[in-house]
Amino acid sequence: MNINSQYRSERVEADVMNKDGLLAPGMYADILIYSKGNAIGFTIPKSAVVMSTERKYVLRVKSGRITKIDVSTGNESGKLVEAFGNLNVGDSIIVDANDEIKEGNY
C-alpha cells in the first residue's frame, strides 16, 4: 500500500478499456469513489469515540445517566466517522468524550 497522508491519496494501478486510444501509459487520473455507507450505521464526530486498550465505545446520555455503548467504526470523512452499535435515532452522545468520564449519573 502506498498512501500519502499529506495529500490524502493512494497510488493504485487499474486496467481500463482504451479502445479509442485516448489513454497513454503513465498518465495520471483523479478518481472519485462514492460510498453510500451503511444504512445501519450512524455518522458521529470522531471525538465522540473513545478507544481504550479494552474496547471502543461512545458515551450515551439517557435519563440523566451516562452509559458506555460499545461500537465499531467504518468509513471516515473529515471529522466524522460511521459508528455501529446499540445506538438509536435520537440518542444523545457526548461529543468530546474521553476515558476519564465514568458511567453513572450525569
N, C-alpha and C positions, 0 to 999 in steps of 0.2 A: 504494500500500500504506500502511496506517495502523496501524502496530504500536506498541503501548505496552510498552516493555521493562520498565518498573517493575512492571506488573501481569501481564506475560506474556500479553497479549491482543491481538487484532486486530479491527478493525471490519470487518464484512462485510455484504453485502446478499444476501438469498436470497428466492426465490419459493417460497411454501409454500401447499399446498392448505388452504383455510379454509372448507369447505362448511358447517360448523356456526356460523360467525361468532364463534368464541371469541377470535380474534386481532384486534387493532386496530392501525392504522398507528402506528409509532413505538415499539411495545413492544420490550422487550429480552429476550434469551434467553441462557441459558448452554448452550453446546453442547459435548459431548464427542465427539471424533473418535478412534475406536480404530484404531490402526495395528498390524498384525501384524508389521510389519518385513519383513525379507528373510531367508529361510532360509539363504542362503549367507553371510550376514554374521555377525560376532562382536560382542558387546557388550563394550566395554572402557572403562576410565576415560579421560576426555578428556585427562588429564595424561599418558597413555601416547603420545599422538600428537604428533609433532614436525613443525612446519611451518617449512620453510626457504624461501628465495627460489627454490630449485630444485625442491623436492619435498616430499611429505607422507609420513611413514613412522613405523613403530614399531621399537623395538629388541628383537629376539628373542634370547634366550639359549638356546643349544643346544650341548651337549657342550663347555661351557666357553668358547664363543665368542659374541661379540655380532655380530649381522648386522642391517643396515638392511633392513627389508621395506617396500616402497612400498605405500601403502594409499590408498583413497578413503574418505570418510566419508559417512554417511547420517543417519538420524534421531538426534536428541539428546534426552535426558531427564535433567535434573538434571546430575549429574557423569558421566554415561555417554553413549557415542556408538557407533553402528554402524560397524564397520570392515570393508572389503572388500579383500582382497589375498591373497597367498600365505601364508596362515595356516592352521594345522591345529589340530584339537582336541588339547589337551594341551600346546600350545606355551607357553613361559614368555616373558613380555614384561616389560620394565622399566616399572613403573607411573609413576614420576616421571622421565620421560625428558626429555632436552634435547639440543640440537645440539652440546654440548661433549663428550658421551660418544661415543667413537670406536669403530669396528668393530675387531674383533680379540679377543685373549684376554681373558677376564673375570677 
